[in-house]
Amino acid sequence: MGGEPVNQVHGDAGNVVQVRDIHGDLHLHQPQPPVHSVTPRQLPADIRQFNGREGELQRLDALLTGETAAVVVCAIAGTAGVGKTALAVRWAHRARHHFPDGQLYVDLLGYSPDAPVLPGQALEGFLHALGVSGDAVPPRVEDQAALYRSLLDGRRVLVVLDNAGSPDQVRPLLPGSGSCFALITSRSGLSGLVARNDAQRLTLDLLSHHDSLALLRELAGTSKVDAEPRAAATLVDQCGRLPLALRVAGERAAAEPDLRLSELVAELTDERGRLDLLDDDQDPSTAVRAVFSWSYRSLSSPVARLFRLLGLHPGPDFGVPVAAALADVPLPQAKRLMQTLAGAHLVQSSGPGRYRFHDVLRLYAAELAESDELRHEAARSMLCWYLHSASAADRLLLPLFVVPQVELPKPPTTPLPFVSRGEALAWCEVEAANLAAAARYAHQLGEHRLAVWFPRAMWSYYDLRKPWTDWIATYEIALSSARLVRDKNLAWIVKSLGVAYYDLQRFDEASALFEESLVIWRDIGDNSGVAASLDMLGSTHRKQGHTEAALECHREALTFRLDDGAKRGIAVTLNRLGSTYRDLERFDESLDYLGRSLAIRREIGDLHGQGFALHSIGATYEQLGRLTDAMDAYGQSLVVRREISDRRGEAEILYCLGKIRLRLGQVSDAREAWTEALTVFSDLGAPQASDVRRELQALGEA
């Protein structure tokens, strides 16, 4: 957080890991956890009952032949429900052996009733999938895209960009290497991509009558279709020869073995007539809507209720637990209801225990939800479930960092019982997009208190992973809600938003937010908050070169910290003071404050804090020219960083050690340290890799 680590890490047995003393020579090369080459496998499950499209599949196959210096880009265009995603996923699975370095997939929600996925959000997800740690993801979209292209350069990777809304949404996600293949689906023809990016366009037409019958035969059963060929032909026409509508209708026919196709045709004729009375603009989507409505009316009451309530869900996909929260039913019942909806092709499986809507079905469910009298209550239950689960995860991610706690509304169902930090972090990774969407939805619903609480629940995850787009968006939404209802936590939100801008090195914006939060804290008499904002304001002044102003802020903060007595807060301010005194070349005071900070961090078991304090002590010794002492402090920090698997911190220390080794004339040892640092920085996709590479090149030329 703003350069100040905050979390405590436990060993495998659950005990706090202790820092070991270092005796004798420091050995830089220690056994490391294996560096795994990350190979993403993100494709959705292949489509069952896929018929036709052989010509289109062969056209896609043909794009694989031959070598090209530019990335191959193909855009599959067509109307809603025509089978664009099904074709893309089918071909991706069929061709995956051509892409041994991985397959990336994202649903861009280009036509969602909620906000589409921003390029920065998609890039952050791709970079994580490619092995880049959260704190190594650049803040600017342009830099994220550059790092993404660098990681894909020379690798054979398939990138599937589903449901794109515009060329601008897609361009930053295109690889730059001819070894990659980008496959896009969109209702738009994406003419801009064709013109500027030399994309190949494959326009998907309706299924042929023959292929439509073949699909219906596979879905409903050969005997049923062959028994009533005229009715089957009529049903195909009623579905508009659209695969999505045919799947829904075919599944309904299969689910009721005693129901004749002619009876289904009669029902659908009545439904189509009803919709025609409501919508007389000859919209081609009427056929799809008629099939949806007809299928929905056949559902049992509990299943139908869950379907329309899922239309309230604001994110890209959802698990069974949140469905249980929406419908206020036990988890086993929610699981059965979801399986029924998936069996009717009204939702799609997106992974074990997770589901997503086709975008047309999402719109239809959302329309139905508008007529549900309990929709607001159900939406609030969903938001409360997300809040409680995120808060439970937050307490495990950074247990030493205390976010101001509030009493949350009682959730309708039990939040997830996380048993480990890893489990909590994994859940946050999966639900990150949903949590950001939930915060936005709470604000839109007028549930401003809930919108204010989301930043608290997400703080630890955002601080660890640095998903800048979601972090800033979620906090700005909460800030707007807090101002509307004059929430007492306004100052904390303002200060915490400032931390994001500080980490992004947007210091003017950060400083303004810290100043604003400071005024609010002083007005309400919260001295702990005053100290926190003073510390961040002081650190910002220091980054801007205003060292005396920084010192004044940290001194005042320490007064409040000592009055409060919270040891971690005292240690944080002591560390910041020590670093500021080093900038002022007041080295004795620097070492005194840093040593006191280290002692407290050891007392409370703050491992990341110990690594940070030892790093700062080493930097002071290095500036003093006491290189042996600097080596010892850096070495102890290295031990801590390795014990808690802080690989970025490890690489930073190795870089510092290399510089000292070089000053001591130990060229071989310097090269060894920098080579290890380069390996770690490169594995993390960290920008410091280029700095270390230059040092090594200069060393080779010397």
N, C-alpha and C positions, 0 to 999 in steps of 0.2 A: 504494500500500500504506500504509494508515494516514496518508494525506496526503502520502506521500513517493513521487514517481514513481521508477521503477526501470529503465525500458527505454531502449535506445539505438535510434535510428531512422536508417535509411540512405536516401540519395537514390536516384533512379532508376538511376543508373549504378553503384550499389553502394558509393560513397564516403560517408564520414560527412559529413553536412551541417555546415558551420561557421557559427557565429554571426557575422553581419555587424555592423560598427559602424554606428551611426546618426549622420548628420551633418545639421545644419540642422533644419528643422521636421519634426515627426512627423505623417504623414498617416494618420489613422485608417482612412479608407476606401481599401482596397486591393482589387485584383481577387481575388475569392473563387472557390473551386470552386463549380459550380452546386449549389444546394440542390434535390435531387430530392424531389418529393412521392412518398413511398413508397406504392405500391399493391400490397398483398400478393395473390398468386395461389397459394393453398396447396391448392386442391382436388386430390385424387388423380385419376388418369386415369379417364375415364368407363368404365362397365361395358359390355363387349361381350356380345352375345347376351342382351339384356334383353327379356323378354316379359311382357305383362300389366301389371297395376297401373295401368291407365289411370284408373280411378276415383280411386285414391289420388293420382295425379299431378294430376288436375283439382282435388281438394280442396286440395292445396298451392297450385296456381295461384290458387285463389279467395282464399287468405289474402293475396295480393299486392294485391288491389284495395282502394281506399279509403285515406284518410289517417288515421293514428292518432297520438296523442301518446305512446303507450306502445310499447315494442318488441314486435313480433310474435314469440311463442315457440310452437314446435310440437314436440311430443315424439312420435316414431315408436316405438311399443312393440311387442314381439312376441318369440316364442321364439327360441332360438339357431338360426341357419341359415335363418331365414325370409326374409331379404333386406332387412333394415332399412338396412344401409349401402349396398347396391346402389341401393335406392330413393332414399336421401338424396343420394348422389353423382349419380345420373342426373338428379334434379330440379335439383340445384345447378347442373349444367352447362347444363341447359335454361333455367334462370332467371338465369344469371349476368349477362346484359345488363341486368337490373334493378338490378344492384349494381356500378356503374362504379367505385366507390371501393375495391373489393377483396373478396376472399373469404378468410376465415380458417378453418383446419381443424386439429383436434387429435383424436387417438385417446386417450381418457382411460383406456383399459385397465381399465375398471371391474370386469371379471370375469377379469382376468389372474391366473394362479397366483402371480405376483410382485406387488410393490406397485403399486397404481393410481397414476396421475398425480395429484399434489396440485394444488389450485387455484393455489398460488403458482408451481409449475413451469409450468403452462399459461399463466398470466398473463405470466410473464417471456418465454416464447416469443412470445406475441402482441405484447407491447410491442416486442421486438426487430424483429418483422416489420413493425411500424408505424413503424419508424425511430428508436426510442428507444435511445440508446447504453447500454451496460451500467452505467456509473457513474451514469446518470440514472434507473435503475430504483429506485423507493423500496423500502426493506427490508421494510416490513410489507405483508401481503397486502391489508389494507383500503385502504392508500394506492395499491398497485398497481392494485386494482380501480377506484379513483376516477380515477386517471390514464388507465386504459384506457377508461373511460366518457367521459371528457373528450375523448380523441382521436377517439372514434367519434361524438361528438355532431354531428348534422347531416350526417353522411356516410352514404351508402348502401352499407352493408357487410353481407355475408352471413357469419354465424358458424355453422360446422358443428361440433357437439360430439358426436363419435361414441363409442359404447360407454360411456355414462355409468353409474355404479354407484348414485348416489344424488342427491337434490336438493341436498344440501350440497356435493357435488363440482361442481355446475353453477352454482349461484347467483352466485358471484363472477365468473363468465365471461359473464354476460348483459349485453349493452349496455343503456344507459338511454334511448336515443333511438328515437323511432318511425320514424326513417329506416332502422333496421337490422332484420334478420330473424335469429332464432336457431333453428336446426334441430338437434334432439337425437335421438339414437337410444339405446335402452336396452332391456334385457330386462324391466326394471321398468316399471310404469305411471307412476312418478314422480308419485304422487298429490299430494305436497307442492307440486310446481311448479304443478299444475293448480289447487290450492286457493289458494295464496299468490301465485303469479305470473301467474295467468290464462292458463296455457299451454293450447294446444289439443292434445288427445291424438288421435293417429291410430293405432289398433291394427291391426297387420298380421296378417292371417290367412294360413293356408296358401294356396298357389296353387290356383286352380281346376284340376280335372282337364284341362279344355281348354287352359288356359294352360301347365300342366305339360307336356302333350304337345307344345305349340308350342315350348317351350324345348328339350325333348329333341330335337325334329325339327331345330331350328337347330344344336344341338350335335353330334348324332350323324349327321345327314344325313337328308334327307327320304326318300330311297329305302330306307334301312335301316329307318326307323320304319314306313313304309307297307307294307313287305314283310311285317312281322310285327306287325300292330296289336294283337293280343291280348298278345303278349310286351311290347310297348311299354307298354300299359296296366298290366300287372303290374309292370314296372320303375318306372313312376311311383309306384305304390302302395308298392313296396319302399323308395323314397326318401322316403316320407312327404310327398310334394308340397312338399318343402323345396328351395328353389333351390340352396342350397349343395351338398346331396347330389346333386341332379340335374346340377349342373355337373361334379362329380367323375365321376359315372357316365357322363354323356354324353361327356366327354372320353376316358374309357377306351374307350367304344364306337367313337369316331372314330379312336382311335389304332390299332385293330386291324380293318382293313377286312374281313378274311375271317371275323371272329368274328360269329356271328349273335346277335341280341338274346336269343333263347331260351336260348342257352348262357350268356350273361351273367346272365340271370334265375336259371338253375340254380345258378351259382356264388354269386350273392348270397343265394339261399335257403339254401345250405349255411352261408355265413358268418353269416347272421342266426340260424340254428339254433345255431351255436357260441356266439355271444354270448348268446343266450337261456339257454343252460346256465350261463353264467358270471354272468348278471345277470337275476334273475327278478322284479324289482320293477316291470316294465312301464313303465320310464322312457321317455318319448316320444323321448328322444335316441338310443334304441337304433337306430332306422333310420339316423340320421346316422352313428353309430359303425360300423354294419355296412358302410356304403358306404366309409367311410374305411379300415377294415380290409381290405376287398376290394381297394380301389385300391392300398393300401400293399403288399399281397402280390404285386401284379402288377409292382412296380418291380424294376429290376435291383438287384443287391446294392450297388453303389457309390451309386446314387441313394437307395435305402432307408436306407443307413447315414447319409448326409448329412441326410436328412429327420429321422430320430430324434435325431441330434446337434444339429440346429438347435433341438430342444426344450429344449436346455440354455441357449440364448441368453436372457439376462435382460432385454434391452431391447425397445423398441417396434418396431424394424426393424433390418435388417442389410444390409451390403454383401457383395459377392463376396469381398473379401480376408479377412474374418473367417470366412466359410464355408470358405475354403481352410485357414485356421488350425485350425478345428474338425476338419475331415476329414483334415488333414495331406496335402493334395494340391496340385499346382501350380495357379497361378491360372487358366490356360486350362481345365484340367479342371473346376475349381470353377465356372467360368462356364457350361460346358456342363451340368453337373449341376443348377445352379440354373435354367437355361432349361427343362430337362426337368421339374423340379418345378412351375415356373410353368405349363408347357403342360398339366400334369395337374390344374391348379387346386388344388394342395396348398399353394402359396404365392401371394401376390399381388404384383404389381409396385407399388412405391410411389414410383418415380422412376427416372431413369437408373442402372442398375446396383445398385438397392436393392430390397429385398423385405420383406414383412411377412406374418405369419400372420393368418388369421381366428382370433378368440380360441378357438373350439371346436377348430380344428385345432392351435392352440398347445398346448392341454391334451392332445390326443391324442398329439402328438409328444413332449411331456414324459413321458407315461405310458410310451411306448415306450423313451425314453431310460433310464428307470429299470432296464430289463433289460439295458442294454448294459454289458458288463464293463469297457470302456475309457472309460466316461463321465467318470470323474474326471480321467483323463489328458487327454481331449479338452477338458474344461472348463478345465483348467489351461493348456493350449496357447492357448485363446482369450483367457484373461485375460493371459497373457504377451504375446500379440500386441498387445492393447490398450495394455498398459503401455509396450512399446517404441515404438509409434507415437505415443502421447501424450508420451513423453519426448523424442522427436525434434522434435515440434511445440513443446514447451516451450522447448527450446534456441534456437529461432528467435524466439519471441514476446518474450522478455525476455532478450536475450543478456548484458546486464551484471549481471543478478541471478543469483547463483550459489546454486542449491539444493544442499544436500549430496548428493553423488552416491553411488550404490550400484551394485554389479554385479548387473544383473537376470538372471534365468534366461534361457537362450537361447530365442528364439522358434522355433516350428516352421517358420514361413515368414517371408520377408523383410518387415520393417515398411515402412510407406510412406516413400518417399524424397522428403520435402518439399524443394522447391527455393527457396521464398520464404516470407517471413513471412505474406503474404496467403493463400497456399495452406494453411499450417499453421493459421491462424486459421479459415479456412473449414471445414477438416476438423473442428476442435474444435467449431464451431457445429453441424455436422451430427451429430456423435457424442456431444454433451454428455450427453444422457439415457442413452445406452448406457454411457458411462464411469462415471456415477454408479451405474447399476444394476450394473455389473461390480464396483465396489468393495463394494457390499452383498453381491453373490453370493460374492465371495472370502471375506468374513467368514462367511457361512452355510456355505460348504464346509469351513471350518476352515483355509483357506489364509491364515493371518493375516499372514504376511510379505508376501504380495502385496497384501492389503488396506492394509497400512502404506505401501506404495510408491505407491499411487494418488494420495494428496495431493501428493506430490513432483511426479509427472508432470503434475498438473492445476494446479499453483500459478499459473503465469503466466496461464493462461486465466481462472481464477477472479479473479485480481487485476485483470485488464483488464476483464472483462465483468460482474463482480459478480453472478453468479447465486446469490443468497443461499441459497435453499433447498437447492440441490445442494451448494454450498460447505460449509455447516455440516453437512449430513447426511453427506457423504463424509468430512469430518475427524472427526466424532464416531464414525463407524464405525471409522476407522483408529485413533482413540484407544483405543477398546475393544479392538481387536486388539492394539495395542501394549502395553497393560497386561497382557493375557492371556499374551503371550509375552515380556514384559519386553524389548521391542525397544529397542536403543540410540538410536533416533531419536525416542523418546517426547517428549523436551523440545522438539524442533523442531515436532512435531505440536501439542503443547499451545500453544506460542507462536503458531503460525500460525493456530490456531483463535481465539486471542485477537485476532489482527488482524481477522478477520471481525467479531467482536463490537465491536471498536473502530470499524471503518468504519460499523457499524450504530448507533453512539453508545450502545451498551449498556456503559457504561464500568465499572460495578461487576463485571460478568461478565468483561470484558476484563482488568481489573486482577487479578482472582483467578487467571486463567490465566497472565498474565505472571509473577506472583509464584511460581506453581507451577513454571513452566518455569525460572525463575531458580534455584530450589532444586536442580532436577535438574542444570542446567548446572554449578553450583558443585560439586555432589557428584562429577561425573565429570571435573571439571577442564577443561571446554571454555570457554576465555576468550572466544573469538569468539561463542559462543552466549550467554554472560553479557552481552556488550556489546549484542547484538541485543535481548535481553529487557529490559535496562536502558533502552535507547532507547525501546522501545515503552511500558514502564511510565512513563517520564518524560513521554512525550507524553500518556499517559492522565491523569497527575496534572495536567498543564497544562490539559487540557480540563475537568478538575473544579475548576480554580481553585487548585490546590495548587502554586503556582509554585516555592516554595523546594524542595519535595520533588522537583519535576521537574528543577530545576537540579542537585540532588545526584545524581540518577540519570544525567543526561547527562554530568556531569563524570567520574563513575566509568567510564561507558561509553567516554569518550574515552581514558582511560588504557589500557584494554584494546585499543581500536582502534589506538592508536599503537604498542603493543607488537606487534600482529598485522601492521601495515603495509599492509593492504588499502586501497587509495586510495578506492574507492567507499564503504566503510564509514566511513572517516574523514570523507569529505564529508557523509555523511548525519548523523553526530553533530554536526559543526560547524554544519550548518544548523539542527538542532534546538536547539542551544545558542543560536545567534543569535536565533531566534524567542523563546526563553524570556527572554533578556536584554531583548528589546524589551518583553515583558510587564512586566518589572521596572523599565522605564524607564531601563535602563542602556544607553543608545543607542550610545555609543562601542564598548563591548564587542560589542553586537549587530552593528554594521557590520563590526567586525574579523572575527568568526567567520563571518559570511555571505560576506564577501569571500574568505576563505580557502576556504570551501566552493565558491564559484563558480570559483575558479582551478583547483581539482582537477577539477571537473566538466568544465571546458573542456579540461583536459589529457587526460582519458580519453575524451572524446567523448560524454558523457552529456547528450544534448540535452534530454530531459525534465527532468533534474536542473538543467540551466542555467535553463530556464524557471521552475522552482520557486524556485531561489535568487534570481534577478532579481526575481521577484514578492515574495519576502520582504524583499529589500533595499528595494524600492519602498515596502513597507508601513512599514519603519522610518523612511525619509525622510519619508513622509507624516505619521507620528506626531510627528516632529520639527518639522513645519511647513516643511521644505525641499521645497516643492512642485515646483520645477523639477527638482531631482535625482530626486524620486519619479517625475515624468513620464518622465525619461530611462530610469530602470530599468524602469518598466512598459513603456515603448516597446520596449526591447530584448527584454523577455520576450514581448511581442506578436509581434515578428519571429520568434522561435524557435517560438512556438506555431503560428504560421501556416505556417512552413516544414515542420513535422512533422505538420501537419494535426490538431493537438490542439484541436478546436473548443470543447470545454468550457473548457479553459484560456484560449483566446482570448476567450471571452465573459466569463470572470471578470476578465481584465485590462481589457477594454473597460468593464466596470462600475466598476472602480477608477478608470480614466482619466476617466470621466464625473463621478465625485464630485470629483476634483481640478479639472476644468474648471469645475464649478459654483462651487467655492470661489474660483476665480480670476475669477469673474464672466463666464466665457465660456459663456453659457447655450446658444447655438446649437450650440457644439461638444459640450457635455455631452449635449444632446438627440441629436446625431448618434451619439455613442458608445453611449448607452443604447439607441437604436433598433437599432443593429447587435447589441448584446448580447442584446436581447430576441428578435431574429430567430433567433439561434443557439440560445439557451436554449429557445425555443419549438419549434424544429426537433428538438432533442434530447429534448423532453418533460421538461426539467429543472425542478424546483420553484422554482429561483431566478427563473424567468420572472415569477412573481407579484410578487416584490420589485422587479424592474426596472419592471414595469408600474405599480406604485404610485409609483415615483420619477418616471416620465414623467407620470403623472396630476397629481402634485403640482406638477411643473414647468409643466404647462399651466394650472394654477389660479393660479400665482404672478403 
